[in-house]
Amino acid sequence: MAITTSWNYGTSGTFNKSIATNERIWLSGSSSSRTNLEVDQWSPATIITNSDGTNVVGVANNNRYISPTQISVNEGSIKVLSEVETPRTDVTFKITWSDTSLDTALSNGKFYAYNGVTPSVPPTNMSVVAYEHIDTGIRKNRVGGDLAGLAWNEDGGINGLSNALSLASQASALSHDYYIGLSVKVLAYGLQSGSKLRISFDVS
């Protein structure tokens, strides 16, 4: 059994780059360098850097939150968050998981942000929203029976495990892909660098 996981990114939907274990994701004020975000503003760029954030090694699609039904991709025009107007090529990450020895089915998937230590504790001084793009549409509901799309809503968000984006179950296959878009807003001054993103699911 060989389990592999990769977080893939790339502009124009290529998803041809993977984030290495010694690299970090930053929501930044610029796509060319790690720069400060404005407080109470959704981030205009998503970059990948080396471990200490000093060198940009890649740029991912940035999904700026506009409203519960709208999005701006890479600071382009505002459009409806839908499978028609927002294709899979616009998402921030393609997360791939596989067990190379056998087919598996995935269920009870969750994607969320936390404080970097305890999954149940939301990140400090930031709001994170997200959606999943499946081949038949956009998923924005959180776990626990949410039917209002609160995962992509600044009045909700995916802050902490109990507020996680509910991911679609995936049928038995050798490899599985999740297409995830996210947006971040900082709520206070100062460096906010301890938070993490996590994906989890049951395997059968």
FIKOLZA-1660 file (N, C-alpha, C; in steps of 0.1 Angstrom, whole numbers, plus 5000, padded with zeros to 4 digits):
% residues 204
   i   px   py   pz ch aa at
   1 5008 4988 5000  A  M  N
   1 5000 5000 5000  A  M CA
   1 5009 5012 5000  A  M  C
   2 5006 5021 4991  A  A  N
   2 5013 5034 4990  A  A CA
   2 5003 5045 4988  A  A  C
   3 5002 5053 4999  A  I  N
   3 4992 5064 4999  A  I CA
   3 4999 5077 4995  A  I  C
   4 4994 5084 4985  A  T  N
   4 5000 5097 4981  A  T CA
   4 4990 5108 4982  A  T  C
   5 4994 5120 4986  A  T  N
   5 4986 5131 4986  A  T CA
   5 4993 5143 4980  A  T  C
   6 4987 5151 4972  A  S  N
   6 4993 5163 4967  A  S CA
   6 4983 5174 4966  A  S  C
   7 4988 5186 4968  A  W  N
   7 4980 5199 4966  A  W CA
   7 4986 5205 4954  A  W  C
   8 4978 5206 4943  A  N  N
   8 4983 5210 4930  A  N CA
   8 4977 5224 4927  A  N  C
   9 4985 5232 4920  A  Y  N
   9 4980 5245 4917  A  Y CA
   9 4986 5249 4903  A  Y  C
  10 4981 5260 4898  A  G  N
  10 4986 5265 4885  A  G CA
  10 4976 5274 4879  A  G  C
  11 4980 5285 4873  A  T  N
  11 4971 5294 4866  A  T CA
  11 4966 5288 4853  A  T  C
  12 4955 5293 4848  A  S  N
  12 4949 5288 4836  A  S CA
  12 4945 5274 4837  A  S  C
  13 4943 5269 4849  A  G  N
  13 4937 5255 4851  A  G CA
  13 4946 5244 4848  A  G  C
  14 4959 5247 4847  A  T  N
  14 4968 5236 4844  A  T CA
  14 4971 5226 4856  A  T  C
  15 4971 5232 4868  A  F  N
  15 4973 5224 4880  A  F CA
  15 4985 5215 4878  A  F  C
  16 4996 5221 4873  A  N  N
  16 5008 5213 4869  A  N CA
  16 5019 5214 4880  A  N  C
  17 5016 5221 4891  A  K  N
  17 5026 5222 4901  A  K CA
  17 5021 5217 4914  A  K  C
  18 5029 5211 4922  A  S  N
  18 5025 5205 4935  A  S CA
  18 5032 5213 4946  A  S  C
  19 5025 5215 4957  A  I  N
  19 5032 5222 4969  A  I CA
  19 5040 5212 4976  A  I  C
  20 5053 5215 4978  A  A  N
  20 5062 5206 4985  A  A CA
  20 5060 5208 5000  A  A  C
  21 5065 5198 5007  A  T  N
  21 5064 5198 5022  A  T CA
  21 5071 5209 5028  A  T  C
  22 5081 5215 5022  A  N  N
  22 5088 5226 5028  A  N CA
  22 5084 5240 5022  A  N  C
  23 5072 5240 5015  A  E  N
  23 5067 5252 5010  A  E CA
  23 5054 5256 5017  A  E  C
  24 5050 5269 5016  A  R  N
  24 5039 5274 5023  A  R CA
  24 5029 5282 5014  A  R  C
  25 5017 5282 5017  A  I  N
  25 5006 5289 5010  A  I CA
  25 5005 5303 5017  A  I  C
  26 5004 5313 5010  A  W  N
  26 5002 5327 5015  A  W CA
  26 4991 5334 5008  A  W  C
  27 4982 5340 5014  A  L  N
  27 4973 5349 5008  A  L CA
  27 4979 5363 5009  A  L  C
  28 4981 5369 4998  A  S  N
  28 4990 5381 4997  A  S CA
  28 4984 5393 4990  A  S  C
  29 4990 5404 4992  A  G  N
  29 4985 5416 4986  A  G CA
  29 4991 5417 4971  A  G  C
  30 5000 5408 4968  A  S  N
  30 5006 5409 4955  A  S CA
  30 5009 5394 4950  A  S  C
  31 5009 5392 4937  A  S  N
  31 5012 5379 4932  A  S CA
  31 5027 5377 4929  A  S  C
  32 5035 5388 4931  A  S  N
  32 5049 5387 4928  A  S CA
  32 5058 5387 4940  A  S  C
  33 5052 5390 4952  A  S  N
  33 5059 5389 4964  A  S CA
  33 5050 5388 4976  A  S  C
  34 5054 5384 4987  A  R  N
  34 5046 5383 4999  A  R CA
  34 5044 5397 5005  A  R  C
  35 5033 5403 5003  A  T  N
  35 5030 5416 5008  A  T CA
  35 5018 5416 5017  A  T  C
  36 5017 5426 5025  A  N  N
  36 5006 5427 5035  A  N CA
  36 4992 5428 5029  A  N  C
  37 4982 5422 5036  A  L  N
  37 4968 5424 5032  A  L CA
  37 4962 5436 5039  A  L  C
  38 4953 5442 5033  A  E  N
  38 4945 5452 5040  A  E CA
  38 4935 5446 5049  A  E  C
  39 4934 5451 5062  A  V  N
  39 4925 5446 5071  A  V CA
  39 4910 5448 5066  A  V  C
  40 4902 5437 5068  A  D  N
  40 4888 5437 5063  A  D CA
  40 4887 5437 5048  A  D  C
  41 4897 5433 5041  A  Q  N
  41 4896 5431 5027  A  Q CA
  41 4900 5417 5023  A  Q  C
  42 4892 5411 5013  A  W  N
  42 4895 5398 5008  A  W CA
  42 4908 5398 5000  A  W  C
  43 4916 5388 5002  A  S  N
  43 4930 5388 4996  A  S CA
  43 4929 5388 4980  A  S  C
  44 4938 5396 4974  A  P  N
  44 4939 5397 4959  A  P CA
  44 4948 5387 4953  A  P  C
  45 4956 5379 4960  A  A  N
  45 4966 5370 4954  A  A CA
  45 4968 5358 4963  A  A  C
  46 4970 5347 4957  A  T  N
  46 4974 5334 4964  A  T CA
  46 4987 5330 4959  A  T  C
  47 4997 5329 4967  A  I  N
  47 5011 5325 4963  A  I CA
  47 5016 5314 4971  A  I  C
  48 5026 5307 4965  A  I  N
  48 5033 5296 4972  A  I CA
  48 5048 5301 4974  A  I  C
  49 5053 5299 4986  A  T  N
  49 5067 5304 4989  A  T CA
  49 5075 5293 4995  A  T  C
  50 5088 5296 4996  A  N  N
  50 5097 5287 5004  A  N CA
  50 5092 5287 5019  A  N  C
  51 5099 5279 5027  A  S  N
  51 5095 5277 5041  A  S CA
  51 5093 5290 5049  A  S  C
  52 5102 5300 5047  A  D  N
  52 5101 5312 5055  A  D CA
  52 5094 5323 5048  A  D  C
  53 5088 5321 5036  A  G  N
  53 5081 5331 5030  A  G CA
  53 5089 5342 5022  A  G  C
  54 5102 5340 5021  A  T  N
  54 5110 5350 5015  A  T CA
  54 5110 5350 4999  A  T  C
  55 5108 5338 4994  A  N  N
  55 5108 5337 4979  A  N CA
  55 5095 5331 4974  A  N  C
  56 5090 5337 4964  A  V  N
  56 5078 5332 4957  A  V CA
  56 5082 5321 4947  A  V  C
  57 5076 5309 4949  A  V  N
  57 5080 5298 4940  A  V CA
  57 5068 5295 4930  A  V  C
  58 5057 5300 4933  A  G  N
  58 5045 5298 4924  A  G CA
  58 5033 5306 4927  A  G  C
  59 5024 5307 4917  A  V  N
  59 5012 5315 4919  A  V CA
  59 5000 5306 4916  A  V  C
  60 4991 5306 4925  A  A  N
  60 4978 5298 4923  A  A CA
  60 4967 5308 4918  A  A  C
  61 4956 5302 4913  A  N  N
  61 4945 5310 4910  A  N CA
  61 4940 5316 4923  A  N  C
  62 4937 5329 4923  A  N  N
  62 4931 5336 4935  A  N CA
  62 4916 5337 4933  A  N  C
  63 4909 5333 4943  A  N  N
  63 4894 5334 4942  A  N CA
  63 4890 5344 4953  A  N  C
  64 4887 5356 4948  A  R  N
  64 4883 5367 4958  A  R CA
  64 4868 5366 4960  A  R  C
  65 4865 5365 4973  A  Y  N
  65 4851 5365 4977  A  Y CA
  65 4844 5379 4974  A  Y  C
  66 4833 5378 4967  A  I  N
  66 4825 5391 4965  A  I CA
  66 4812 5391 4973  A  I  C
  67 4805 5380 4972  A  S  N
  67 4792 5378 4978  A  S CA
  67 4789 5363 4979  A  S  C
  68 4779 5359 4986  A  P  N
  68 4775 5345 4987  A  P CA
  68 4773 5338 4973  A  P  C
  69 4771 5346 4963  A  T  N
  69 4769 5340 4949  A  T CA
  69 4778 5346 4939  A  T  C
  70 4789 5353 4943  A  Q  N
  70 4797 5360 4933  A  Q CA
  70 4812 5358 4937  A  Q  C
  71 4820 5359 4927  A  I  N
  71 4835 5357 4928  A  I CA
  71 4842 5365 4918  A  I  C
  72 4855 5368 4921  A  S  N
  72 4864 5374 4911  A  S CA
  72 4876 5365 4911  A  S  C
  73 4880 5360 4899  A  V  N
  73 4892 5351 4898  A  V CA
  73 4903 5359 4892  A  V  C
  74 4914 5359 4900  A  N  N
  74 4927 5366 4896  A  N CA
  74 4924 5381 4893  A  N  C
  75 4915 5387 4901  A  E  N
  75 4912 5401 4900  A  E CA
  75 4905 5405 4887  A  E  C
  76 4899 5395 4881  A  G  N
  76 4891 5398 4869  A  G CA
  76 4877 5403 4872  A  G  C
  77 4869 5403 4862  A  S  N
  77 4855 5409 4864  A  S CA
  77 4847 5400 4874  A  S  C
  78 4838 5406 4880  A  I  N
  78 4829 5398 4890  A  I CA
  78 4820 5389 4882  A  I  C
  79 4819 5377 4886  A  K  N
  79 4810 5367 4879  A  K CA
  79 4803 5359 4889  A  K  C
  80 4792 5352 4884  A  V  N
  80 4785 5343 4893  A  V CA
  80 4793 5330 4896  A  V  C
  81 4793 5326 4909  A  L  N
  81 4799 5314 4912  A  L CA
  81 4790 5302 4908  A  L  C
  82 4793 5296 4897  A  S  N
  82 4785 5286 4891  A  S CA
  82 4793 5277 4883  A  S  C
  83 4788 5265 4880  A  E  N
  83 4796 5256 4871  A  E CA
  83 4798 5261 4857  A  E  C
  84 4789 5270 4853  A  V  N
  84 4789 5276 4839  A  V CA
  84 4799 5288 4839  A  V  C
  85 4797 5297 4848  A  E  N
  85 4805 5309 4847  A  E CA
  85 4819 5308 4854  A  E  C
  86 4820 5298 4863  A  T  N
  86 4832 5296 4871  A  T CA
  86 4837 5281 4869  A  T  C
  87 4844 5278 4858  A  P  N
  87 4848 5265 4855  A  P CA
  87 4858 5259 4865  A  P  C
  88 4860 5246 4865  A  R  N
  88 4870 5240 4874  A  R CA
  88 4884 5246 4872  A  R  C
  89 4887 5251 4860  A  T  N
  89 4900 5257 4858  A  T CA
  89 4902 5270 4867  A  T  C
  90 4892 5275 4873  A  D  N
  90 4893 5287 4881  A  D CA
  90 4896 5284 4896  A  D  C
  91 4895 5272 4900  A  V  N
  91 4897 5269 4915  A  V CA
  91 4911 5272 4919  A  V  C
  92 4913 5273 4932  A  T  N
  92 4926 5275 4938  A  T CA
  92 4935 5263 4938  A  T  C
  93 4929 5252 4942  A  F  N
  93 4937 5240 4944  A  F CA
  93 4930 5227 4938  A  F  C
  94 4937 5218 4933  A  K  N
  94 4933 5205 4930  A  K CA
  94 4940 5196 4940  A  K  C
  95 4933 5190 4949  A  I  N
  95 4939 5181 4959  A  I CA
  95 4937 5167 4955  A  I  C
  96 4947 5159 4953  A  T  N
  96 4947 5146 4948  A  T CA
  96 4951 5136 4959  A  T  C
  97 4943 5125 4961  A  W  N
  97 4947 5115 4971  A  W CA
  97 4945 5101 4964  A  W  C
  98 4954 5092 4967  A  S  N
  98 4953 5079 4961  A  S CA
  98 4960 5068 4970  A  S  C
  99 4955 5056 4969  A  D  N
  99 4962 5044 4974  A  D CA
  99 4965 5036 4962  A  D  C
 100 4978 5036 4959  A  T  N
 100 4982 5030 4946  A  T CA
 100 4980 5015 4945  A  T  C
 101 4976 5009 4956  A  S  N
 101 4975 4994 4955  A  S CA
 101 4961 4989 4953  A  S  C
 102 4951 4998 4955  A  L  N
 102 4937 4993 4953  A  L CA
 102 4927 5005 4952  A  L  C
 103 4916 5002 4946  A  D  N
 103 4905 5012 4945  A  D CA
 103 4899 5015 4958  A  D  C
 104 4895 5027 4960  A  T  N
 104 4889 5032 4973  A  T CA
 104 4878 5041 4970  A  T  C
 105 4868 5042 4979  A  A  N
 105 4857 5051 4979  A  A CA
 105 4859 5061 4991  A  A  C
 106 4856 5074 4989  A  L  N
 106 4857 5084 4999  A  L CA
 106 4844 5090 5003  A  L  C
 107 4842 5092 5016  A  S  N
 107 4829 5097 5021  A  S CA
 107 4832 5106 5033  A  S  C
 108 4822 5114 5037  A  N  N
 108 4823 5123 5048  A  N CA
 108 4834 5132 5047  A  N  C
 109 4837 5138 5035  A  G  N
 109 4848 5147 5033  A  G CA
 109 4846 5160 5039  A  G  C
 110 4856 5166 5044  A  K  N
 110 4856 5179 5051  A  K CA
 110 4868 5187 5047  A  K  C
 111 4866 5201 5045  A  F  N
 111 4877 5210 5042  A  F CA
 111 4875 5222 5050  A  F  C
 112 4886 5226 5058  A  Y  N
 112 4884 5237 5067  A  Y CA
 112 4897 5243 5071  A  Y  C
 113 4896 5255 5077  A  A  N
 113 4908 5262 5082  A  A CA
 113 4908 5261 5098  A  A  C
 114 4919 5261 5104  A  Y  N
 114 4920 5260 5119  A  Y CA
 114 4933 5268 5123  A  Y  C
 115 4934 5268 5136  A  N  N
 115 4945 5276 5142  A  N CA
 115 4959 5270 5140  A  N  C
 116 4960 5259 5134  A  G  N
 116 4973 5252 5132  A  G CA
 116 4977 5242 5142  A  G  C
 117 4969 5242 5153  A  V  N
 117 4972 5233 5164  A  V CA
 117 4960 5223 5167  A  V  C
 118 4949 5229 5169  A  T  N
 118 4937 5221 5173  A  T CA
 118 4926 5223 5162  A  T  C
 119 4922 5212 5155  A  P  N
 119 4913 5213 5144  A  P CA
 119 4900 5220 5148  A  P  C
 120 4895 5218 5160  A  S  N
 120 4882 5224 5164  A  S CA
 120 4883 5239 5166  A  S  C
 121 4895 5245 5167  A  V  N
 121 4897 5259 5170  A  V CA
 121 4899 5267 5157  A  V  C
 122 4891 5277 5154  A  P  N
 122 4892 5285 5142  A  P CA
 122 4905 5292 5141  A  P  C
 123 4909 5297 5130  A  P  N
 123 4921 5305 5128  A  P CA
 123 4919 5318 5135  A  P  C
 124 4930 5324 5140  A  T  N
 124 4930 5337 5147  A  T CA
 124 4929 5348 5137  A  T  C
 125 4920 5358 5140  A  N  N
 125 4920 5370 5133  A  N CA
 125 4919 5369 5117  A  N  C
 126 4911 5359 5113  A  M  N
 126 4909 5358 5099  A  M CA
 126 4896 5351 5096  A  M  C
 127 4890 5354 5084  A  S  N
 127 4878 5347 5080  A  S CA
 127 4882 5339 5067  A  S  C
 128 4878 5327 5066  A  V  N
 128 4881 5319 5054  A  V CA
 128 4868 5313 5049  A  V  C
 129 4866 5314 5036  A  V  N
 129 4854 5309 5029  A  V CA
 129 4859 5299 5018  A  V  C
 130 4851 5289 5014  A  A  N
 130 4855 5280 5004  A  A CA
 130 4844 5273 4997  A  A  C
 131 4846 5267 4985  A  Y  N
 131 4836 5260 4978  A  Y CA
 131 4843 5248 4971  A  Y  C
 132 4836 5238 4968  A  E  N
 132 4841 5227 4960  A  E CA
 132 4834 5227 4946  A  E  C
 133 4842 5225 4936  A  H  N
 133 4837 5224 4922  A  H CA
 133 4836 5209 4918  A  H  C
 134 4824 5203 4917  A  I  N
 134 4823 5190 4912  A  I CA
 134 4818 5191 4898  A  I  C
 135 4818 5179 4891  A  D  N
 135 4815 5180 4877  A  D CA
 135 4801 5184 4874  A  D  C
 136 4792 5184 4884  A  T  N
 136 4778 5187 4882  A  T CA
 136 4774 5200 4888  A  T  C
 137 4784 5208 4894  A  G  N
 137 4780 5220 4901  A  G CA
 137 4789 5225 4911  A  G  C
 138 4785 5234 4919  A  I  N
 138 4793 5240 4930  A  I CA
 138 4787 5236 4943  A  I  C
 139 4795 5232 4953  A  R  N
 139 4791 5228 4966  A  R CA
 139 4796 5239 4976  A  R  C
 140 4786 5245 4984  A  K  N
 140 4790 5255 4993  A  K CA
 140 4784 5253 5007  A  K  C
 141 4778 5241 5009  A  N  N
 141 4772 5238 5022  A  N CA
 141 4783 5233 5032  A  N  C
 142 4781 5236 5045  A  R  N
 142 4789 5231 5055  A  R CA
 142 4784 5218 5061  A  R  C
 143 4792 5211 5069  A  V  N
 143 4788 5199 5076  A  V CA
 143 4777 5202 5086  A  V  C
 144 4769 5192 5090  A  G  N
 144 4759 5194 5100  A  G CA
 144 4746 5198 5094  A  G  C
 145 4743 5196 5081  A  G  N
 145 4730 5199 5076  A  G CA
 145 4728 5213 5070  A  G  C
 146 4738 5220 5069  A  D  N
 146 4737 5234 5063  A  D CA
 146 4732 5232 5048  A  D  C
 147 4721 5240 5045  A  L  N
 147 4716 5240 5032  A  L CA
 147 4716 5254 5026  A  L  C
 148 4722 5263 5033  A  A  N
 148 4722 5278 5029  A  A CA
 148 4735 5282 5023  A  A  C
 149 4745 5272 5021  A  G  N
 149 4757 5276 5014  A  G CA
 149 4766 5284 5022  A  G  C
 150 4767 5282 5035  A  L  N
 150 4774 5291 5044  A  L CA
 150 4789 5289 5043  A  L  C
 151 4794 5279 5036  A  A  N
 151 4809 5278 5035  A  A CA
 151 4814 5289 5027  A  A  C
 152 4807 5294 5016  A  W  N
 152 4811 5305 5008  A  W CA
 152 4802 5317 5012  A  W  C
 153 4803 5322 5024  A  N  N
 153 4795 5333 5029  A  N CA
 153 4803 5339 5041  A  N  C
 154 4805 5352 5040  A  E  N
 154 4813 5358 5051  A  E CA
 154 4806 5358 5064  A  E  C
 155 4793 5355 5064  A  D  N
 155 4786 5354 5077  A  D CA
 155 4787 5339 5082  A  D  C
 156 4794 5331 5075  A  G  N
 156 4796 5317 5079  A  G CA
 156 4811 5313 5078  A  G  C
 157 4815 5308 5067  A  G  N
 157 4829 5304 5065  A  G CA
 157 4832 5290 5070  A  G  C
 158 4845 5286 5068  A  I  N
 158 4849 5273 5071  A  I CA
 158 4860 5273 5083  A  I  C
 159 4857 5281 5093  A  N  N
 159 4866 5284 5104  A  N CA
 159 4864 5273 5115  A  N  C
 160 4873 5263 5115  A  G  N
 160 4872 5252 5125  A  G CA
 160 4864 5240 5120  A  G  C
 161 4867 5229 5125  A  L  N
 161 4862 5216 5120  A  L CA
 161 4846 5216 5120  A  L  C
 162 4840 5221 5130  A  S  N
 162 4825 5221 5130  A  S CA
 162 4819 5229 5119  A  S  C
 163 4826 5238 5113  A  N  N
 163 4821 5246 5102  A  N CA
 163 4827 5242 5089  A  N  C
 164 4832 5231 5087  A  A  N
 164 4839 5226 5075  A  A CA
 164 4830 5226 5063  A  A  C
 165 4836 5228 5051  A  L  N
 165 4829 5226 5039  A  L CA
 165 4826 5211 5037  A  L  C
 166 4814 5208 5034  A  S  N
 166 4811 5194 5032  A  S CA
 166 4814 5190 5018  A  S  C
 167 4823 5180 5016  A  L  N
 167 4828 5176 5003  A  L CA
 167 4819 5164 4998  A  L  C
 168 4818 5163 4985  A  A  N
 168 4810 5153 4979  A  A CA
 168 4817 5139 4980  A  A  C
 169 4809 5129 4982  A  S  N
 169 4815 5115 4983  A  S CA
 169 4820 5112 4969  A  S  C
 170 4830 5103 4969  A  Q  N
 170 4836 5099 4956  A  Q CA
 170 4835 5084 4955  A  Q  C
 171 4831 5079 4943  A  A  N
 171 4830 5064 4941  A  A CA
 171 4843 5058 4940  A  A  C
 172 4843 5045 4941  A  S  N
 172 4855 5037 4941  A  S CA
 172 4864 5039 4929  A  S  C
 173 4876 5042 4931  A  A  N
 173 4886 5045 4921  A  A CA
 173 4900 5045 4926  A  A  C
 174 4910 5044 4918  A  L  N
 174 4924 5043 4922  A  L CA
 174 4929 5057 4927  A  L  C
 175 4923 5068 4922  A  S  N
 175 4928 5081 4925  A  S CA
 175 4916 5091 4926  A  S  C
 176 4917 5100 4935  A  H  N
 176 4906 5110 4937  A  H CA
 176 4911 5124 4937  A  H  C
 177 4903 5133 4931  A  D  N
 177 4906 5147 4930  A  D CA
 177 4895 5155 4936  A  D  C
 178 4899 5165 4944  A  Y  N
 178 4890 5175 4950  A  Y CA
 178 4894 5189 4944  A  Y  C
 179 4885 5196 4938  A  Y  N
 179 4887 5209 4933  A  Y CA
 179 4882 5220 4942  A  Y  C
 180 4891 5228 4949  A  I  N
 180 4887 5237 4960  A  I CA
 180 4891 5251 4956  A  I  C
 181 4881 5260 4958  A  G  N
 181 4884 5274 4958  A  G CA
 181 4882 5280 4972  A  G  C
 182 4891 5290 4975  A  L  N
 182 4890 5296 4988  A  L CA
 182 4894 5311 4988  A  L  C
 183 4889 5318 4998  A  S  N
 183 4892 5332 4999  A  S CA
 183 4894 5335 5014  A  S  C
 184 4903 5345 5017  A  V  N
 184 4907 5348 5030  A  V CA
 184 4906 5363 5033  A  V  C
 185 4901 5367 5044  A  K  N
 185 4901 5381 5048  A  K CA
 185 4907 5382 5062  A  K  C
 186 4917 5391 5064  A  V  N
 186 4923 5392 5078  A  V CA
 186 4914 5403 5085  A  V  C
 187 4913 5401 5098  A  L  N
 187 4904 5409 5106  A  L CA
 187 4912 5418 5116  A  L  C
 188 4925 5417 5116  A  A  N
 188 4933 5425 5126  A  A CA
 188 4947 5428 5121  A  A  C
 189 4953 5438 5125  A  Y  N
 189 4967 5441 5121  A  Y CA
 189 4976 5430 5127  A  Y  C
 190 4988 5429 5120  A  G  N
 190 4998 5420 5125  A  G CA
 190 4999 5407 5116  A  G  C
 191 5011 5400 5117  A  L  N
 191 5013 5388 5109  A  L CA
 191 5004 5377 5114  A  L  C
 192 4996 5371 5105  A  Q  N
 192 4988 5360 5108  A  Q CA
 192 4993 5348 5100  A  Q  C
 193 5002 5340 5106  A  S  N
 193 5009 5330 5099  A  S CA
 193 5008 5316 5105  A  S  C
 194 5001 5314 5115  A  G  N
 194 5000 5301 5121  A  G CA
 194 4989 5292 5117  A  G  C
 195 4979 5298 5109  A  S  N
 195 4968 5290 5105  A  S CA
 195 4971 5280 5095  A  S  C
 196 4963 5269 5094  A  K  N
 196 4965 5258 5084  A  K CA
 196 4951 5255 5078  A  K  C
 197 4952 5248 5066  A  L  N
 197 4941 5242 5059  A  L CA
 197 4942 5227 5061  A  L  C
 198 4930 5221 5062  A  R  N
 198 4930 5206 5063  A  R CA
 198 4919 5200 5055  A  R  C
 199 4921 5189 5049  A  I  N
 199 4911 5181 5043  A  I CA
 199 4911 5167 5049  A  I  C
 200 4899 5162 5052  A  S  N
 200 4898 5148 5058  A  S CA
 200 4886 5141 5052  A  S  C
 201 4886 5128 5052  A  F  N
 201 4875 5120 5047  A  F CA
 201 4877 5105 5052  A  F  C
 202 4866 5098 5051  A  D  N
 202 4866 5084 5054  A  D CA
 202 4869 5076 5041  A  D  C
 203 4877 5065 5043  A  V  N
 203 4881 5057 5032  A  V CA
 203 4875 5043 5033  A  V  C
 204 4870 5037 5022  A  S  N
 204 4864 5024 5023  A  S CA
 204 4867 5017 5010  A  S  C
% end
